[in-house]
């Protein structure tokens, strides 16, 4: 029975530590959080992704238009 309590206690310690690490790492991602750098980086990544998608959309439209003009 003592072994069960030791294993259970170790499980609680590991689970609590994991929870604490997750909460600590996520503290700056909330709106109004402590770390102001992560939201700025996220915004920059979204802008970069949207620019890439817009360029790809334009390239695909140009390809489609050229195919239409040459096939006519």
C-alpha positions as a Markdown table, in Angstrom:
| # | Residue | x | y | z |
|---|---|---|---|---|
| 1 | Unk | 0.0 | 0.0 | 0.0 |
| 2 | Unk | 2.9 | 2.3 | 0.7 |
| 3 | Unk | 4.2 | 1.9 | -2.9 |
| 4 | Unk | 0.8 | 3.0 | -4.2 |
| 5 | Unk | 1.0 | 6.2 | -2.3 |
| 6 | Unk | 4.6 | 6.9 | -3.4 |
| 7 | Unk | 3.7 | 6.3 | -7.1 |
| 8 | Unk | 0.5 | 8.4 | -6.7 |
| 9 | Unk | 2.5 | 11.2 | -5.0 |
| 10 | Unk | 5.1 | 11.1 | -7.8 |
| 11 | Unk | 2.3 | 11.3 | -10.4 |
| 12 | Unk | 0.8 | 14.3 | -8.6 |
| 13 | Unk | 4.2 | 16.1 | -8.5 |
| 14 | Unk | 4.9 | 15.5 | -12.2 |
| 15 | Unk | 1.4 | 16.5 | -13.3 |
| 16 | Unk | 1.6 | 19.7 | -11.1 |
| 17 | Unk | 5.0 | 20.5 | -12.5 |
| 18 | Unk | 3.8 | 20.1 | -16.1 |
| 19 | Unk | 0.7 | 22.3 | -15.4 |
| 20 | Unk | 2.9 | 24.9 | -13.9 |
| 21 | Unk | 5.3 | 25.0 | -16.9 |
| 22 | Unk | 2.3 | 25.3 | -19.3 |
| 23 | Unk | 0.8 | 28.1 | -17.3 |
| 24 | Unk | 4.2 | 29.9 | -17.0 |
| 25 | Unk | 4.9 | 29.6 | -20.7 |
| 26 | Unk | 1.5 | 30.8 | -21.7 |
| 27 | Unk | 1.5 | 33.9 | -19.5 |
| 28 | Unk | 2.4 | 36.3 | -22.2 |
| 29 | Unk | 0.0 | 35.1 | -24.9 |
| 30 | Unk | -3.1 | 36.3 | -23.2 |
| 31 | Unk | -4.5 | 39.7 | -24.1 |
| 32 | Unk | -3.0 | 42.2 | -21.7 |
| 33 | Unk | -0.4 | 39.6 | -20.6 |
| 34 | Unk | 3.0 | 40.4 | -19.3 |
| 35 | Unk | 5.0 | 39.6 | -22.4 |
| 36 | Unk | 4.3 | 42.2 | -25.1 |
| 37 | Unk | 6.7 | 40.6 | -27.6 |
| 38 | Unk | 4.7 | 37.5 | -28.4 |
| 39 | Unk | 1.6 | 39.3 | -29.6 |
| 40 | Unk | 3.7 | 41.5 | -31.9 |
| 41 | Unk | 5.5 | 38.4 | -33.3 |
| 42 | Unk | 2.1 | 36.8 | -33.9 |
| 43 | Unk | 0.8 | 39.8 | -35.7 |
| 44 | Unk | 3.9 | 40.0 | -37.8 |
| 45 | Unk | 3.5 | 36.3 | -38.7 |
| 46 | Unk | -0.1 | 36.8 | -39.7 |
| 47 | Unk | 0.8 | 39.8 | -41.9 |
| 48 | Unk | 3.5 | 37.8 | -43.6 |
| 49 | Unk | 1.2 | 34.8 | -44.2 |
| 50 | Unk | -1.5 | 37.1 | -45.6 |
| 51 | Unk | 1.0 | 38.8 | -47.9 |
| 52 | Unk | 2.2 | 35.4 | -49.1 |
| 53 | Unk | -1.4 | 34.2 | -49.8 |
| 54 | Unk | -2.2 | 37.3 | -51.7 |
| 55 | Unk | 0.9 | 36.9 | -53.9 |
| 56 | Unk | 0.0 | 33.3 | -54.5 |
| 57 | Unk | -3.5 | 34.2 | -55.4 |
| 58 | Unk | -2.3 | 36.8 | -57.9 |
| 59 | Unk | 0.2 | 34.4 | -59.4 |
| 60 | Unk | -2.5 | 31.7 | -59.9 |
| 61 | Unk | -4.8 | 34.3 | -61.5 |
| 62 | Unk | -2.1 | 35.3 | -63.9 |
| 63 | Unk | -1.4 | 31.7 | -64.9 |
| 64 | Unk | -5.1 | 31.0 | -65.4 |
| 65 | Unk | -5.5 | 34.2 | -67.6 |
| 66 | Unk | -2.5 | 33.3 | -69.7 |
| 67 | Unk | -3.9 | 29.8 | -70.3 |
| 68 | Unk | -7.2 | 31.3 | -71.3 |
| 69 | Unk | -5.7 | 33.7 | -73.8 |
| 70 | Unk | -3.5 | 31.1 | -75.5 |
| 71 | Unk | -6.2 | 28.5 | -75.7 |
| 72 | Unk | -8.8 | 30.7 | -77.5 |
